[in-house]
Amino acid sequence: MPADTTYLELSEDSGSAHKFYEVTVDGTDVTIRYGRIGDHGQVKRSSFTTEDKARAEASKKIGEKVRKGYAPAVPGGRQKRSVTRRQIVSTRSTAHAAPILWRYASGSAAFGIFVDDDVCMVGNEAGLVTTLGHDARVLRQFRLPDGVKCIVADDGWLYAGCDDGNVYDLSGKVPRLAYRIAPEIDIYWLDIHDGVLGVSDARGGISAIDHEDEFLWQRPGRGSSAWMVRCDADAVHQGHSAGVTSYDWRTGAELWHTDTRGAVLFGWQEPGKLYAGTSQRQVVELDKNGARHRTYQCDAAVFSCAASPDGRFVFAGDSSSSVYCFDSSGTRLWKLATGCGSAYSMQYHDERLYIVTTNGTLACIDASEAAISAAMGGTLPQAVDVKAPPAMPTVAPSTTVEVVHDPADAAGGVVVECVEDGGRLRIRVVSSGYHQSWQVQFPKGIREPGARYVVSGIREAARGGFYRAYGDIRRLR
């Protein structure tokens, strides 16, 4: 019997939805291809014991999509539509200039930022992720398939969420696909805690996804344009056009909702506190029970915010290319001009304020008291313009893995195996001393049924119930 293909599309003239869903049944195999119209999309294949079971699964999947509004269509009939981007009209600040120590031009507008004791990272709308040392040397670059929405850390792992609907693990030598998010979700922001992914979308929806890409829950949310999501051990906190809402990470039950009296355009969290930058020129500080604690007043809409870990300082970036610092009582300490665009995202680390901006700059601002006082008096350091080495290779996401032929080369690592379970490929531990039934969070693009791999190590998730692989991955032959 020839293969049977059903092709569906969902496209809204006034909405963000513009995607396809294709199901092909070929004997006992079912192939599902999905994504944004005009792209090749993602592909998932499953095999069943009989043709009847394969067709029943295909019918189930098609029915689910039809109930969501998908309809039969002809491939190529609709054209590709651009991905939703945040639009900011940046104006020039009239404040004193900020004391910028160094700046790196990434090449296009940038949302993604990550800073720790060792490195600074910027991810831009072209999909380029650049890692620099604190001495402003460019160390390496990754090229991801689409624009980088954000870069987030989860314990020892580092992830980049992209406009192609995927989340990539940047923790190893090469980026690898970590999560595939459903194509109907137009990602605005995401965050990860202990392997659980929180995703906030264009329509204001909120989702929690586990380490195997399976939805724990989905909710429509209270507002639209949900630019904030922050996850912790207890909840997923979402900011949107109607304020901030908190949900239980296990069930999706609403815990509380607070009206911020302005659309939330960015969010930050510290232990016990949430900070929401709003369209009403404020950073609103909330306790994690939803109580409003304090507001920090700016002079224009707030598109980014951050706080020092000790809570002494709160920072904000507005649409007029200014950055602010407040003390913990809400008093404005200073307002300075970036000179390189409005800050889409920011992070404070060790008396430095790092920002990524509308023109794609990653800038390091000296936020020490002495440097700020000097800047207010008109004395600035000589900013260093960082350039990437001309021959630097750019690493793309990989689906290949080094092969180990001699089992002795696997000594010191942990051996895991890929098994098929209910039509999905799972990873379980083979080495002794571990729960053999627990799944292992492991890159999607390199899984092959029956294959064994050796990883540098695995770590039990803080919530328990599954492991997370880290370090180098090699395949045992």
C-alpha positions in Angstrom: 0.0 0.0 0.0 1.5 3.4 -0.9 2.3 6.0 1.8 -0.7 8.2 2.8 0.1 11.8 3.6 -2.2 14.4 5.3 -1.1 18.0 5.2 -2.7 20.7 7.4 -2.1 24.4 8.0 -3.2 26.9 10.6 -2.8 30.5 9.5 -4.5 33.6 11.0 -4.5 36.9 9.2 -4.6 38.9 12.4 -2.8 36.5 14.7 0.7 35.0 15.1 -0.3 31.4 14.1 1.3 30.5 10.7 2.2 26.8 10.9 1.8 23.4 9.2 1.4 19.8 10.4 2.0 16.8 8.1 1.4 13.2 8.9 2.6 10.4 6.7 1.7 6.7 7.2 3.9 4.2 5.4 3.1 0.7 6.5 3.8 0.5 10.3 5.7 3.8 10.3 4.3 7.2 11.1 6.3 10.3 10.2 5.2 13.7 11.5 6.7 16.9 10.1 5.7 20.2 11.7 6.8 23.8 12.0 6.3 27.3 10.6 5.0 27.6 7.0 7.9 28.0 4.6 10.4 26.2 6.8 11.3 22.5 6.5 10.3 22.0 10.1 11.0 19.3 12.6 10.5 15.6 11.9 9.4 12.8 14.3 9.2 9.2 13.3 7.5 6.3 15.2 7.1 2.7 14.4 4.2 0.4 15.5 3.6 -3.3 15.6 0.8 -3.2 13.0 -0.5 -1.0 10.2 -3.8 -0.6 12.0 -2.0 0.8 15.1 0.0 3.2 12.9 -3.1 4.5 11.2 -5.0 4.8 14.5 -2.1 7.0 15.9 -2.1 9.1 12.7 -5.8 9.7 12.9 -5.5 10.7 16.6 -2.8 13.2 15.8 -4.7 14.7 12.8 -7.9 14.9 14.9 -6.1 16.8 17.7 -4.9 19.4 15.1 -8.2 19.7 13.4 -9.9 20.5 16.7 -7.3 23.3 17.2 -8.3 24.9 13.9 -5.9 23.2 11.4 -7.4 22.5 8.0 -6.3 20.6 4.9 -4.1 22.7 2.6 -1.7 22.5 -0.4 2.0 22.8 0.5 3.4 26.0 -0.9 0.1 27.8 -1.1 1.0 30.2 1.7 4.3 32.1 1.9 6.6 32.2 4.9 5.8 34.9 7.4 8.4 36.6 9.6 8.7 35.6 13.3 7.3 37.9 15.9 9.9 40.3 17.2 9.7 42.9 19.9 9.6 46.3 18.4 11.3 49.1 20.2 11.7 52.6 18.9 14.9 53.7 20.7 15.5 57.4 21.3 18.7 59.0 22.4 19.2 59.6 26.1 20.0 63.1 27.4 21.7 61.8 30.6 25.4 61.8 31.4 27.2 59.0 29.6 27.7 55.7 31.4 31.3 54.5 32.2 31.6 51.8 29.7 34.8 49.7 30.1 34.3 47.7 26.9 31.7 46.9 24.2 31.4 44.2 21.6 29.3 44.7 18.5 27.5 41.3 17.8 26.1 42.4 14.4 22.4 42.6 15.0 19.9 43.4 17.8 20.5 41.2 20.8 18.2 39.8 23.6 20.3 37.0 25.0 22.8 37.6 27.8 24.5 35.5 30.4 27.3 36.4 32.8 29.1 34.4 35.5 32.5 34.4 37.2 34.2 33.1 34.0 32.5 34.4 30.9 30.1 36.9 29.3 27.8 35.8 26.5 25.6 37.5 24.0 23.0 35.9 21.6 21.6 38.0 18.8 18.7 38.0 16.3 20.9 36.4 13.7 21.4 33.4 15.9 25.0 34.2 16.7 26.1 33.4 20.3 29.5 34.9 21.3 31.4 34.1 24.5 33.9 36.6 25.9 36.2 36.5 28.9 36.0 39.3 31.5 39.2 40.6 30.0 37.1 41.3 26.8 38.7 38.6 24.7 36.4 36.7 22.3 36.7 33.0 23.2 34.3 31.2 20.9 31.2 31.5 18.8 28.1 29.3 18.1 25.8 29.8 15.2 22.3 28.7 16.0 19.6 28.2 13.3 17.5 31.2 14.2 17.3 34.4 16.4 18.3 33.9 20.1 15.4 34.9 22.4 17.3 34.3 25.7 20.3 32.5 27.3 19.4 30.9 30.7 21.4 28.9 33.2 20.1 25.9 35.1 22.6 24.6 37.7 25.6 23.5 35.5 23.8 23.7 32.2 23.4 26.6 29.8 20.6 26.9 27.3 19.6 29.2 24.4 16.0 29.5 23.3 15.6 30.4 19.7 12.9 31.7 17.2 12.9 28.2 15.5 11.0 26.9 18.6 14.0 24.9 19.8 16.2 25.2 22.9 19.9 24.3 22.5 22.3 23.1 25.2 25.4 25.3 25.1 27.2 23.5 28.0 29.5 21.3 25.9 32.0 21.8 23.1 29.3 22.0 20.5 25.6 23.1 20.9 23.1 20.3 20.8 19.3 20.2 20.6 17.9 19.9 24.1 14.1 20.7 23.8 11.7 20.8 20.8 8.8 23.1 21.7 5.5 22.6 19.9 5.3 24.8 16.8 2.0 26.3 17.8 3.8 28.1 20.6 5.3 31.5 19.4 8.0 31.8 22.1 8.5 35.2 23.7 10.6 34.1 26.6 11.6 31.0 28.5 13.4 29.9 31.7 14.5 26.6 33.1 14.8 25.2 36.6 16.0 21.7 37.4 15.2 20.5 33.9 11.6 21.9 33.8 11.2 24.4 31.1 8.7 27.3 31.4 7.6 28.9 28.1 5.7 32.2 27.7 4.2 33.1 24.3 2.8 35.8 22.1 -0.8 35.2 23.1 0.0 35.2 26.8 0.0 31.4 27.1 2.2 29.7 29.6 3.5 26.1 29.5 5.7 23.8 31.6 7.6 21.1 29.7 9.6 18.3 31.3 13.1 17.0 30.4 11.7 14.8 27.7 9.7 17.5 25.8 6.4 16.4 27.3 4.0 18.9 28.5 3.4 19.0 32.3 0.6 21.5 31.6 -0.5 24.4 29.3 -2.7 27.4 30.2 -4.0 30.3 28.2 -2.9 32.9 30.8 -4.5 36.1 31.9 -3.0 38.5 29.4 -1.2 38.7 26.0 2.4 39.4 24.9 3.9 37.5 27.7 7.5 38.7 27.8 8.4 37.4 31.3 8.8 33.9 32.7 10.9 33.0 35.7 11.0 29.5 37.2 12.0 28.4 40.7 11.7 25.2 42.8 8.0 25.9 43.5 6.5 27.9 40.7 6.5 29.3 37.2 6.1 33.1 37.3 4.7 34.8 34.2 4.5 38.5 33.3 2.2 39.7 30.6 -0.1 42.6 29.5 -2.3 42.2 32.7 0.5 41.8 35.3 2.3 38.9 36.9 0.7 35.5 37.6 2.3 32.6 39.4 1.5 28.9 38.7 2.4 25.7 40.5 5.1 24.0 38.4 3.6 20.5 38.9 -0.1 21.1 38.0 -0.4 24.6 36.5 -2.8 25.6 39.2 -2.8 29.4 39.6 -1.2 30.4 42.9 -1.7 34.2 42.7 -2.1 37.1 40.3 -1.0 40.7 40.8 -1.9 43.7 38.6 1.2 45.7 37.9 -0.8 48.6 36.4 1.1 48.3 33.2 2.1 45.6 30.7 5.1 43.6 31.8 7.9 43.9 29.3 10.7 42.0 31.2 11.3 40.1 34.4 14.0 39.2 36.8 14.1 37.1 40.0 16.2 36.7 43.1 15.5 34.4 46.0 12.2 35.6 47.5 11.7 38.5 45.0 10.4 39.1 41.5 11.1 42.3 39.5 8.8 43.3 36.6 9.7 46.1 34.2 6.5 47.7 32.8 5.2 49.9 30.1 4.3 52.4 32.8 7.9 53.4 33.4 8.3 51.4 36.5 10.1 48.3 37.9 7.6 46.6 40.2 9.1 44.5 43.0 6.9 41.6 44.3 7.3 39.1 47.0 6.9 35.5 45.8 3.5 35.4 47.4 2.4 38.1 45.0 2.5 41.1 47.4 3.7 44.4 45.9 6.8 45.4 47.8 8.1 48.5 46.1 8.2 50.4 42.8 11.2 52.0 41.1 10.3 55.0 38.9 12.0 55.5 35.5 11.4 58.2 32.8 10.3 55.9 30.0 9.0 52.4 29.4 11.2 49.8 31.1 12.4 47.0 28.7 15.0 45.3 31.0 15.7 45.1 34.7 18.0 43.3 37.1 19.1 43.3 40.8 22.2 42.6 42.8 22.1 39.3 44.6 22.1 41.0 48.0 19.1 43.1 47.1 21.0 46.4 47.7 20.6 47.7 44.1 17.9 47.4 41.4 18.8 48.3 37.8 16.6 49.2 34.8 17.0 50.0 31.1 14.5 52.1 29.2 13.4 52.8 25.6 15.4 56.0 25.6 18.8 54.3 25.8 19.2 55.1 29.5 20.1 52.8 32.4 19.2 53.4 36.0 20.3 52.3 39.5 18.1 52.4 42.6 18.8 51.5 46.2 16.7 49.0 48.1 14.4 51.8 49.4 13.4 52.8 45.9 15.6 55.9 45.7 17.1 56.6 42.3 20.8 56.8 42.6 21.7 57.5 39.0 20.5 57.6 35.4 23.1 57.4 32.6 23.1 57.1 28.8 24.4 53.9 27.2 25.5 55.5 24.0 24.9 52.2 22.2 21.1 51.7 22.1 18.4 50.7 24.5 19.0 47.6 26.7 16.9 44.7 25.7 18.4 42.6 28.5 20.8 43.1 31.4 22.6 41.4 34.2 24.6 42.7 37.2 27.8 40.9 38.3 30.6 41.9 40.6 30.1 45.7 40.4 29.6 45.6 36.7 26.3 46.1 34.8 26.2 44.1 31.5 23.7 45.0 28.8 22.7 43.8 25.4 21.1 46.4 23.2 18.9 47.3 20.2 22.0 47.7 18.0 23.5 44.4 19.1 26.1 45.7 21.5 27.2 43.8 24.6 28.5 46.5 26.9 30.3 46.2 30.3 29.5 49.2 32.5 31.5 49.9 35.6 28.8 50.3 38.2 31.2 50.9 41.2 30.5 54.0 43.3 33.8 55.6 42.2 33.2 55.1 38.5 29.6 56.4 38.7 30.7 59.5 40.6 33.4 60.2 38.0 30.9 59.7 35.1 28.4 62.1 36.7 31.2 64.6 36.8 32.0 64.0 33.1 35.1 61.8 33.5 34.8 58.5 31.7 37.2 55.6 31.1 38.4 54.9 27.5 36.0 52.3 26.3 37.6 49.3 24.5 35.9 48.3 21.3 36.3 44.5 21.1 36.7 42.8 17.8 36.4 39.0 17.2 39.5 37.4 15.7 38.9 37.3 11.9 39.6 33.6 11.6 37.4 32.5 14.5 35.4 29.4 13.5 31.7 29.5 14.3 30.3 26.2 15.6 26.8 25.1 14.5 24.5 22.7 16.4 25.7 19.2 15.9 24.0 15.8 15.4 27.3 13.9 15.2 29.2 12.3 18.1 32.7 11.0 18.6 32.9 7.2 18.4 34.9 5.1 20.9 36.0 1.7 19.6 37.9 0.5 22.7 35.7 0.1 25.8 38.8 1.0 27.9 38.5 4.5 26.6 35.2 4.8 28.4 36.8 4.3 31.8 35.8 7.0 34.2 32.6 7.8 32.4 29.0 6.6 32.8 27.5 4.4 30.1 23.9 5.0 29.0 21.7 3.3 26.4 19.1 4.5 24.0 15.9 2.4 24.1 12.5 2.7 22.3 9.6 3.1 24.7 6.1 3.7 23.4 7.3 5.1 20.1 9.8 7.5 21.7 13.5 7.2 22.2 14.6 7.3 25.8 18.0 7.2 27.5 18.6 5.0 30.6 21.8 4.3 32.6 23.7 1.0 32.0 26.5 1.6 34.5 25.9 0.1 38.0 25.0 2.1 41.0 22.2 4.0 39.4 18.4 3.6 39.1 18.1 1.6 35.9 14.5 2.6 35.3 15.1 6.4 35.5 15.3 8.4 32.3 18.3 10.5 31.5 18.0 14.0 30.0 20.1 13.7 26.8 20.5 15.6 23.5 17.7 14.8 21.0 19.6 14.9 17.7 22.1 12.0 18.5 19.7 9.4 19.9 19.7 6.1 18.0 17.8 3.0 19.0 20.1 0.4 20.7 23.1 2.7 20.7 25.3 3.1 23.9 27.1 6.2 24.9 29.6 7.2 27.5 29.1 10.6 29.2 31.4 12.4 31.6 28.8 12.1 34.3 25.2 12.1 35.2 23.5 14.0 38.0 20.2 13.3 39.8 17.7 16.1 39.3 17.0 18.0 42.5 13.3 17.0 42.2 14.4 13.4 41.8 13.0 10.9 39.3 15.5 11.4 36.5 19.1 12.1 35.7 20.8 14.8 33.6 23.9 14.0 31.5 26.7 16.5 31.5 30.2 16.9 29.9 31.5 15.2 26.8 29.4 12.5 25.0 30.9 9.7 23.0 29.3 6.8 21.3 30.4 3.2 22.1 31.0 1.1 19.0 
